[in-house]
């Protein structure tokens, strides 16, 4: 195991963990190991979504991309069940594993906060704005 770890430039514990976790019937196969990894990842994700099954049903019933977005629907939906935050819903949609897919959105990306593209003074229409500290008293 030490030689394998040196060749792959990984620690012995990582190699040991990989073999222990992904050995099937006493043999290690990289394709089987990859399939097991994907299955574990999907299982964890799907179990997480199952917690919000009732909320998902209500959300998809109310959601209409023509007149409201994710955040609006999120605040419009008032039910007494387990409720994720709206950013979590955006992440589910990005992953395409939720009932609403990215193609179902009017706006294809979820924007949280965001960076200003212009300066603060671009909001003023008049170009002759005097700063507060320079105004006469």
FENFEN-V819617 format. One record per residue. BURIAL is 1 if it has 16 or more other C-alpha atoms within 10 Angstrom, else 0. Layout:
BEGIN
{{BURIAL} {BURIAL}}
END
This chain:
BEGIN
{{0} {0} {0} {0} {0} {0} {0} {0} {0} {0} {0} {0} {0} {0} {1} {0} {0} {0} {1} {0} {0} {1} {0} {0} {0} {0} {0} {0} {0} {0} {0} {0} {1} {0} {0} {0} {0} {0} {0} {0} {0} {0} {0} {0} {0} {0} {0} {0} {0} {0} {0} {0} {0} {0} {1} {1} {0} {0} {1} {0} {0} {0} {1} {0} {0} {0} {0} {0} {0} {1} {0} {0} {1} {1} {0} {0} {0} {0} {0} {0} {0} {0} {1} {0} {0} {1} {0} {0} {1} {1} {0} {1} {1} {1} {0} {0} {0} {1} {0} {1} {0} {1} {0} {0} {1} {0} {0} {0} {0} {1} {0} {0} {0} {0} {0} {0} {0} {0} {0} {0} {0} {0} {0} {0} {0} {0} {0} {0} {0} {0} {0} {0} {0} {0} {0} {0} {0}}
END
